[in-house]
Amino acid sequence: MNTDKTYAEKIASEYAPKETRKVVALKKLDSRAKRPANIFAYTFGIVMSLVLGVGMCLSMKVIGNGSTALTVLGVIVGVIGIVGMSVNYPVYKRILENSKKKYSADIISLARQIAEE
């Protein structure tokens, strides 16, 4: 076994121009289609869970001066956080559906090209 030849081929392959394979392009298109929905879902979910936490802290008198008005405000803020977390998944699905429609023609044509090879 000629290790020098193997090593030389490995080094040469690192510097040779890379061909973009169709499968890699398909994966990139798929991730590009899903990225906006994922970013929204994570961001909105984190923000709404923090809103719920602030509402809980206000209603349990952990933060604030412990007045009844802040307790009521805490309940209202907590309910807003719960509602926000509840609508997160349906909004995510709608954004994902719209994004898939946008990229569907490119993904389908590339997938057919790969299947025909």
Steps between C-alpha positions, in 0.01 A plus 500: 500500500648830393423750776672784316263462207195489729620807687565688176150417368346617827683832485417546132132434566494776762622756248304379199188699411199346663196400305177575678310181513129509443422329829689769690312768307172325582586495872590869489170586331312294758670674790448840335129425476474402867727766651252795526239287676755359744645841581155641564386206712805501725511877540128544559486201735787631712353850518155373593636268768688797649179704491323218683780490757479873564124468541544218749757698696269800514197297604692311771647828629859396434563826316317826557369648822235232557198717427177359368535699178834333422352159580218559252750633246708186556203276425426695182864488387513127579188433295655694210807275527287185503301617198822586317649158566173335395492669160872442436459158335213594264689810390813288452307257280360785289843660450648159412220432251551836327874453488462150356273637228767756415774240452290203385565537127877508543504214749273279289697556180830431674360190667376369164843560346661300781245219466553474124878460528 
